């Protein structure tokens, strides 16, 4: 660490310290590239649309989402994808003026890449790849492009035509890791004449880890680092740390010659359960005299008191997410959405057209959400169900997957002058209504408060007083209970038994604190 601090101090004004995670909430499988003094990072999205968010940073610590790679149906088909399907780990690379994002649609045709000159803009239609497996990456050297992925329980490499995606050489096994299950997440780097192959092992749970091997020839043979794994919190040294499940990383050298790694991890809560999904973390990398990368002390920490690049704050979304009057890049849908079901009718009112697809299906309900990125939050929304048919519902959902979500909503009852406020929990085939109260027709303000241990649901009564309508233990919606590869999203939704017709629901605010 002394050597890294000295380099930073000599290069430019020194700054110290940051907190992990650097991108909180459901943002797994991070991959990063640098263009000059700008950094771009992508993460997995699974069954959510648009796919693969693009983040920008000047310091590797503060990030702003500037777009998404997969924004069109021609790029992303998520029909019937669930929380373990859809888009798996992406890799972002920059080569000769072009950005490349390569990934896998496990619910579609497999591996592909898209390209752009502007990472905040539109990306190309997919170019499909022939080598199977998941977690593909690209490596450019001279006039050759290599693809690496993990078919057949090992890490394989082939040469491809970067213009067509066609495989030019047979797939060759490079390495199967150091014995951990699920060798995946391969990335190749070259330094000091060595090709370094970094992968993840152990499965993306508590036993996750990062290991590395090297060779003088890109085709191998690769020798394992004798000090593998170079990062894991599945050890005695890190058994009480707030970060667990660390793995699936990507190394980057900054403009000052310092090295860093972005990687995923999760933060257990409430009895070793986690809600926010796998998040993006940052750690320091040094190089040993023998030429091996060393990540911190082999484990990851929440608070880092180290020299950093000059820190540059990035813009944050507004509290009322609807106040921009547009579909900002942070909004996500389940599966491939029907675009006509979402419309801004003024600067801060979002109109949702319901369909008969419910949140219980692995399909595309009328649902638009943001990622829960803090354990402690307050979400509230003013919902108007004035144009509705009998049984139509609209409200807020705390959503983990189609068999695990908790909702507070308005329901149109038989009388046009009355409606009901309902709090309902859907848990693995079981449904429970915690609250069902009749109120006068008109706009209603609904609220969800989140903590590490509970979700608490409220509505505002006619006198302006908040009324508690239900409580749910967070463990019931956690990854450990619900399964899947995502994290909690907080969404607005609308459902109609008749399939919509002329029905709609207006959301006049969507405030997240």
GIWO-V295993 format. One record per helix or strand of 3 or more residues. SS is the DSSP state (~ for helix, > for strand). FROM is the first residue (numbers start at 1). LEN is the number of residues. If there is no record, write none. Layout:
BEGIN
[[SS FROM LEN] [SS FROM LEN]]
END
This chain:
BEGIN
[[~ 2 10] [> 15 5] [> 31 5] [> 38 5] [> 51 7] [> 64 7] [> 91 5] [> 98 8] [> 110 7] [> 137 5] [> 144 6] [~ 151 3] [> 155 6] [> 172 4] [> 184 8] [> 194 8] [> 209 7] [~ 236 3] [> 244 10] [> 259 8] [> 279 9] [> 293 3] [> 303 6] [~ 321 4] [> 332 3] [~ 339 3] [> 342 5] [> 349 4] [> 366 6] [> 377 11] [> 393 9] [> 404 9] [> 418 10] [> 430 11] [> 444 7] [> 454 7] [> 466 8] [~ 474 4] [~ 479 4] [> 489 7] [> 504 4]]
END
